[in-house]
């Protein structure tokens, strides 16, 4: 048995991650060749080709037209992702996945990725005390562990001399995800200080909002499993319907309010020592640069002391139900003006009482971000706050409820004329390995996970003698013990 100190040192030095940019592809040679096909360590061949895991191939991108919101071409590195950086990547076979085909597709496990397993995401308030402590410790471990597999870009491809001068930085496993959310939502740099285009976002304000964040959470969940060795780990969710305060803002969970400064986290919480990055969008725009991935100060949060003219209160159960009742995934221009759009209403730009777009007040998903009144209230820097994960897990559960209730055909997801980055066949920036938006317009069951709040009705139907308020976990245990599928 290894001593704890040895295990911690091992994790800090060799923790894997699977977002972008792969360290092996951040070299001058790889960038100038525009090829990201690293060897799989299992056999030493590119993409594990010798073992049949995958092969190196040309990247194919969609030629379908984008909407009018972004009127430029060839100015942003995210356009037709990932062609600015790479035009050849690993294409994995079967159930294999990863930048070198060394991982398994979501929902599959084992050395040969042939073990199908379904994971359960649970309400954070249904976790035991030890499970809550473990969750917080995993978050902090990810924040303190430098990613061994990935680095983040601190300059554009042009600034890198078209690959001749790589500009990348090391960050922690947690901060790789912070950077990803910044990078996908940042303004487009058009050249020179202050010359930016603000009406662009490759993961928000349009149809890919829900699929993109679904992939983001799946990758994040996978990284915590690899980092901790806990293959049963899942992200818990916070059901914020009808909440009057931040129930997860306690020192046991996401950190209470500091008695010395209401904008800071209580010193009794591990999160009080966290430092944020990529949170100063105005400064980056003024200088016409990317975030340099340096620490920028403490995590900030002052829940409830927000702009009441922008957000009246947290969403109600009635507003959630109205949103779920909308039959059309997206409508019209498929942006923040979309009327009677499930996506736009859930994202927070459609009125959750009428469905009308361009609402002067923000609702649903966006309301929670504003309510937190701090690091989480800036789109580009919001992932610095760990509440982001609990929040988006619940938003994803609402997306899943809608998919099950309405059973949309694949054609409901737009193939063309959505804002740039959001068409069905577009690869999600900045993920490596590559994912297309349409691939995640499917049930969570097909991706290997379920939500405990969606098991309630089936538990009640299967075990009508139970009081689910008191015995919900027993129902879940019965599902496991009896190997009963409740859906």
C-alpha positions in Angstrom: 0.0 0.0 0.0 1.5 3.3 -1.0 1.7 6.1 1.6 -0.8 9.0 1.1 2.1 11.4 0.5 3.4 9.3 -2.4 -0.1 9.0 -3.9 -0.7 12.8 -3.8 2.7 13.5 -5.4 1.9 11.0 -8.2 -1.5 12.7 -8.8 0.1 16.1 -8.9 2.7 15.1 -11.4 0.9 12.7 -13.7 -2.8 13.6 -13.7 -4.3 13.2 -17.2 -6.8 15.6 -18.8 -8.6 15.4 -22.1 -9.4 18.9 -23.2 -7.4 21.1 -25.5 -4.7 21.7 -26.4 -3.0 18.3 -26.2 0.5 18.9 -25.0 1.9 16.6 -27.7 0.2 18.7 -30.3 1.3 22.1 -28.9 4.7 21.8 -30.5 6.2 23.8 -33.4 6.3 20.6 -35.4 2.7 19.7 -34.9 1.4 23.2 -35.4 3.3 23.8 -38.6 2.2 20.4 -39.9 -1.4 21.1 -38.7 -1.5 17.5 -37.4 -2.7 16.3 -34.0 -2.4 12.5 -34.1 -0.4 11.5 -31.0 0.7 8.0 -30.3 -1.4 5.9 -28.0 0.9 4.7 -25.2 -0.5 1.2 -25.3 1.2 0.3 -28.6 3.2 3.4 -29.6 1.3 3.9 -32.8 -0.5 7.1 -33.9 -4.1 7.0 -32.6 -3.5 3.4 -31.5 -3.8 2.3 -35.1 -1.8 -0.9 -34.6 -4.4 -2.0 -32.0 -7.4 -1.0 -34.1 -8.3 1.9 -31.8 -8.3 4.6 -34.5 -6.3 6.2 -37.3 -5.1 9.7 -38.4 -7.3 11.3 -41.0 -8.3 14.6 -42.5 -10.8 16.7 -40.6 -14.0 17.2 -42.4 -16.0 20.4 -41.7 -19.5 21.5 -42.7 -20.0 24.0 -45.5 -23.5 24.9 -44.4 -24.1 28.6 -44.1 -24.1 30.4 -40.7 -26.5 33.1 -39.5 -25.8 36.8 -40.0 -24.8 37.6 -36.5 -21.0 37.2 -37.3 -20.3 38.9 -40.6 -16.6 37.9 -40.9 -14.6 35.1 -42.3 -11.0 34.0 -41.6 -10.5 36.3 -38.6 -11.2 34.0 -35.6 -9.3 30.8 -34.7 -12.6 29.1 -33.7 -14.1 29.3 -37.2 -14.5 25.9 -38.7 -12.9 24.4 -35.7 -10.2 23.0 -35.5 -8.9 23.8 -39.0 -6.9 26.9 -38.1 -4.7 24.7 -35.8 -5.1 21.2 -37.2 -6.5 19.7 -40.4 -5.6 16.1 -39.4 -6.7 14.5 -36.1 -7.4 11.0 -34.7 -10.6 9.3 -35.8 -11.4 6.7 -33.2 -13.1 3.4 -33.9 -15.8 1.6 -32.0 -16.1 2.7 -28.4 -12.7 4.4 -28.3 -12.4 8.1 -27.9 -9.8 10.7 -27.0 -7.2 12.9 -28.7 -5.1 9.7 -29.2 -8.0 7.2 -29.0 -6.7 6.2 -25.5 -10.0 6.7 -23.7 -13.5 5.3 -23.9 -16.7 6.9 -25.3 -19.0 8.2 -22.6 -20.8 5.3 -20.9 -18.1 2.7 -21.7 -15.4 1.5 -19.4 -12.6 -1.1 -19.3 -9.3 -1.6 -21.0 -11.1 -2.4 -24.3 -14.0 0.0 -23.7 -16.5 -2.9 -23.9 -18.1 -2.5 -20.5 -21.4 -0.6 -20.6 -22.3 1.2 -17.4 -24.8 3.8 -16.4 -23.9 6.5 -13.9 -26.3 8.4 -11.7 -26.1 12.1 -11.0 -27.8 13.0 -7.7 -29.2 16.0 -5.9 -26.3 17.4 -3.8 -28.6 17.4 -0.7 -29.1 13.7 -1.1 -25.4 13.0 -0.7 -24.1 11.8 2.7 -21.8 13.9 4.7 -18.8 11.8 3.6 -19.9 12.1 0.0 -20.1 15.8 0.2 -16.6 16.0 1.8 -15.3 13.8 -1.0 -16.8 16.0 -3.7 -15.2 19.1 -2.3 -11.9 17.4 -1.9 -12.0 16.2 -5.5 -12.7 19.8 -6.7 -9.7 21.1 -4.7 -7.4 18.3 -5.9 -8.3 19.3 -9.5 -7.6 22.9 -8.7 -4.1 22.1 -7.3 -3.1 19.5 -9.9 -1.2 20.6 -13.0 -2.6 19.0 -16.1 0.0 16.6 -17.6 -1.8 16.1 -20.9 -3.0 19.5 -21.8 -1.9 23.2 -22.1 -3.9 26.3 -22.9 -3.4 28.8 -25.7 -2.3 32.3 -24.6 -2.0 33.7 -28.2 -3.8 33.4 -31.5 -2.4 31.3 -34.3 -1.3 34.5 -36.1 0.5 35.6 -33.0 2.2 32.2 -32.9 3.7 33.0 -36.3 1.4 30.3 -37.8 2.9 27.7 -35.5 6.5 28.8 -35.5 6.3 30.3 -32.0 3.9 28.2 -29.8 2.2 30.2 -27.1 0.8 27.9 -24.4 0.7 27.8 -20.6 0.4 25.1 -18.0 -2.7 25.2 -15.8 -4.4 22.9 -13.3 -6.9 20.3 -14.4 -9.8 22.5 -13.0 -8.4 25.6 -14.8 -8.2 23.8 -18.1 -12.0 23.8 -17.9 -12.2 27.4 -16.8 -10.0 28.4 -19.8 -12.2 26.3 -22.2 -15.3 28.2 -21.1 -13.6 31.5 -21.5 -12.2 30.6 -24.9 -15.4 29.4 -26.4 -17.4 32.5 -25.2 -14.8 35.2 -25.7 -15.2 38.1 -28.1 -13.7 37.9 -31.5 -10.4 39.7 -31.9 -10.4 41.7 -35.1 -6.9 43.1 -34.8 -5.6 45.8 -32.6 -6.6 47.2 -29.1 -10.3 47.6 -28.6 -11.1 46.1 -32.0 -13.4 43.2 -31.1 -16.8 41.8 -32.2 -19.0 41.1 -29.2 -22.0 39.5 -30.9 -20.4 36.1 -31.1 -20.3 33.1 -28.8 -19.6 29.5 -29.8 -21.4 27.9 -26.8 -24.1 30.4 -25.8 -27.0 32.5 -27.2 -27.8 29.8 -29.8 -28.7 26.1 -30.3 -25.4 24.6 -29.2 -25.8 26.0 -25.7 -27.2 22.8 -24.3 -25.2 20.2 -26.3 -21.9 22.1 -25.6 -22.4 22.2 -21.9 -23.4 18.6 -21.9 -20.1 17.6 -23.4 -18.3 20.0 -21.1 -19.8 18.3 -18.0 -19.1 14.8 -19.3 -15.5 15.5 -19.9 -15.1 17.2 -16.5 -16.7 14.2 -14.8 -14.4 11.9 -16.7 -11.3 13.9 -15.6 -12.3 13.7 -11.9 -12.6 9.9 -12.2 -9.2 9.6 -13.7 -7.6 12.1 -11.3 -9.2 10.5 -8.1 -9.4 6.9 -9.2 -13.0 7.0 -8.2 -14.7 5.6 -11.3 -18.2 5.9 -9.8 -17.9 9.7 -9.4 -20.7 11.8 -10.8 -21.4 15.5 -10.7 -24.2 16.4 -8.2 -26.8 18.9 -9.2 -28.5 21.7 -7.3 -32.3 22.0 -7.8 -32.7 25.8 -7.4 -36.4 26.0 -8.2 -38.2 28.4 -5.8 -35.0 29.0 -3.8 -34.8 32.3 -1.9 -31.1 32.0 -1.0 -28.0 30.1 -2.1 -28.6 26.9 -0.2 -25.2 25.4 -1.4 -23.3 28.5 -0.1 -22.1 26.9 3.2 -18.6 26.0 4.3 -19.5 22.3 4.1 -20.4 22.7 0.4 -19.4 25.6 -1.9 -18.3 28.1 0.7 -20.2 30.5 2.9 -20.0 34.3 2.9 -16.9 35.9 4.5 -17.8 37.9 7.7 -15.0 40.3 6.8 -16.0 41.0 3.2 -19.4 39.9 1.8 -18.0 39.6 -1.7 -15.5 36.9 -0.7 -15.7 33.3 0.4 -15.6 32.4 4.1 -12.1 31.5 5.4 -13.7 28.3 6.7 -14.0 27.1 3.2 -11.3 25.6 1.0 -12.6 27.8 -1.8 -11.5 31.0 0.0 -7.9 30.3 -1.2 -8.8 29.7 -4.8 -7.6 32.2 -7.4 -9.5 32.9 -10.6 -8.3 33.3 -14.2 -9.6 34.5 -17.5 -12.1 36.8 -15.7 -11.2 40.3 -17.0 -12.9 40.4 -20.4 -12.9 44.2 -20.7 -9.2 44.4 -20.1 -8.5 41.7 -22.8 -10.7 43.5 -25.3 -9.1 46.9 -24.6 -5.7 45.4 -25.2 -6.8 43.1 -28.1 -5.3 40.0 -26.5 -6.3 36.6 -25.2 -6.3 35.7 -21.5 -2.8 34.8 -20.4 -4.0 32.2 -17.9 -2.4 34.0 -14.9 -4.1 34.2 -11.5 -6.2 37.3 -11.2 -7.4 37.4 -7.6 -9.8 35.6 -5.3 -13.1 33.9 -6.1 -15.9 36.4 -5.6 -19.6 35.8 -4.7 -22.3 37.8 -3.0 -25.5 35.9 -3.7 -28.7 37.8 -3.6 -27.2 41.2 -3.7 -27.5 41.5 -7.4 -29.1 43.9 -9.9 -32.9 43.5 -9.3 -33.7 45.3 -12.5 -32.0 42.5 -14.4 -33.1 39.5 -12.3 -36.1 39.7 -10.0 -35.5 36.4 -8.2 -34.5 32.8 -8.8 -36.7 30.7 -11.2 -40.0 29.2 -9.9 -41.4 25.7 -10.4 -44.1 27.2 -12.6 -41.5 28.9 -14.9 -39.6 25.6 -15.2 -42.7 23.8 -16.2 -43.7 26.4 -18.7 -40.2 26.2 -20.3 -40.4 22.4 -20.5 -43.8 22.7 -22.2 -42.4 24.5 -25.2 -42.4 22.0 -28.1 -39.8 23.7 -30.4 -36.1 23.4 -29.6 -35.2 26.6 -31.3 -37.0 29.2 -33.5 -36.5 32.2 -35.8 -33.0 33.6 -35.9 -32.0 31.0 -33.3 -30.4 33.6 -31.1 -31.4 35.7 -28.0 -34.4 37.0 -30.0 -36.0 33.6 -30.5 -39.7 33.4 -29.5 -41.3 30.3 -28.0 -37.9 28.6 -28.1 -37.2 26.0 -25.5 -33.4 26.6 -25.7 -33.7 30.4 -25.6 -36.1 30.3 -22.7 -34.1 27.8 -20.7 -30.9 29.7 -21.4 -32.6 32.8 -19.9 -33.3 35.2 -22.8 -36.8 34.2 -23.4 -39.5 35.2 -20.8 -40.3 32.1 -18.8 -43.9 33.1 -18.5 -44.6 34.1 -22.2 -41.8 32.6 -24.2 -41.0 35.9 -25.9 -37.4 36.4 -26.7 -35.1 39.4 -26.0 -36.6 39.6 -22.5 -35.5 42.8 -20.6 -35.1 40.6 -17.6 -33.1 37.4 -17.5 -34.6 34.2 -16.3 -33.9 30.5 -15.8 -30.2 29.6 -16.4 -29.0 33.2 -16.7 -30.9 34.3 -13.6 -28.8 32.0 -11.4 -25.6 33.4 -12.8 -26.6 37.0 -12.1 -28.0 36.1 -8.6 -24.5 34.8 -7.6 -23.2 38.4 -8.1 -19.5 37.7 -8.5 -17.2 35.5 -10.5 -20.0 33.4 -11.8 -21.9 36.5 -13.2 -19.4 37.0 -16.0 -20.0 34.6 -18.9 -16.3 34.2 -19.8 -15.1 33.8 -16.2 -18.1 32.0 -14.7 -16.6 28.5 -14.6 -14.2 29.7 -11.9 -16.9 29.2 -9.4 -17.5 25.5 -8.6 -21.3 26.3 -8.2 -21.1 26.5 -12.0 -21.0 22.6 -12.1 -23.9 22.1 -9.8 -25.9 24.7 -11.7 -25.2 23.3 -15.2 -25.8 19.7 -14.1 -29.4 20.8 -13.1 -29.8 22.8 -16.4 -28.7 19.6 -18.2 -31.3 17.6 -16.3 -34.0 20.0 -17.6 -32.6 19.6 -21.1 -32.9 15.8 -20.5 -36.5 16.2 -19.3 -37.4 18.1 -22.4 -35.8 15.5 -24.7 -37.8 12.7 -23.0 -41.1 14.6 -23.0 -41.0 15.8 -26.6 -38.8 13.2 -28.3 -37.6 15.5 -31.0 -36.5 14.1 -34.4 -32.8 14.8 -35.2 -33.9 17.3 -37.8 -35.2 19.6 -35.0 -31.6 20.6 -34.4 -30.7 23.2 -37.1 -28.4 22.1 -39.9 -27.8 25.6 -41.2 -28.3 29.3 -40.6 -27.7 29.2 -36.9 -25.2 31.6 -35.4 -21.6 30.6 -36.2 -20.5 27.5 -34.3 -24.0 26.2 -33.7 -25.0 24.3 -36.8 -25.6 20.6 -36.4 -22.3 19.5 -38.1 -20.1 22.1 -36.5 -17.3 20.8 -34.3 -17.5 22.2 -30.8 -14.7 24.6 -30.0 -12.3 24.1 -28.3 -12.7 20.4 -27.7 -10.0 17.9 -28.7 -11.2 15.2 -29.3 -13.7 16.6 -31.8 -17.5 16.5 -31.1 -20.3 17.7 -33.4 -23.3 19.5 -32.0 -25.8 17.1 -33.3 -24.1 14.1 -31.6 -25.4 15.4 -28.2 -29.0 16.1 -29.2 -29.8 12.7 -27.7 -30.8 11.3 -24.4 -28.4 11.1 -21.5 -29.1 7.3 -21.4 -27.3 7.0 -24.7 -24.3 8.7 -23.1 -24.2 6.5 -20.1 -25.8 8.6 -17.3 -29.1 9.3 -15.6 -30.5 11.8 -13.1 -32.0 10.8 -9.8 -34.8 13.4 -10.1 -35.9 11.7 -13.3 -36.0 8.3 -11.6 -38.6 9.5 -9.1 -41.7 8.8 -11.2 -40.4 5.4 -12.2 -39.4 4.5 -8.6 -43.0 5.4 -7.6 -44.4 3.2 -10.3 -42.1 0.3 -9.5 -42.4 0.6 -5.7 -45.7 2.3 -4.9 -45.5 1.4 -1.2 -42.5 3.8 -0.7 -42.6 7.3 0.5 -40.0 8.7 -1.9 -39.4 11.8 0.2 -38.1 9.5 3.0 -36.8 6.5 1.1 -35.7 7.7 -2.3 -32.2 6.4 -1.8 -33.6 3.0 -0.9 -35.4 2.9 -4.2 -32.1 3.6 -6.0 -30.4 0.9 -3.9 -33.1 -1.6 -5.0 -32.4 -0.7 -8.6 -28.8 -1.7 -8.2 -29.4 -4.7 -6.0 -32.1 -6.2 -8.1 -30.5 -5.0 -11.4 -33.8 -3.5 -12.3 -34.0 -0.9 -15.1 -36.6 1.6 -13.9 -37.1 3.2 -17.3 
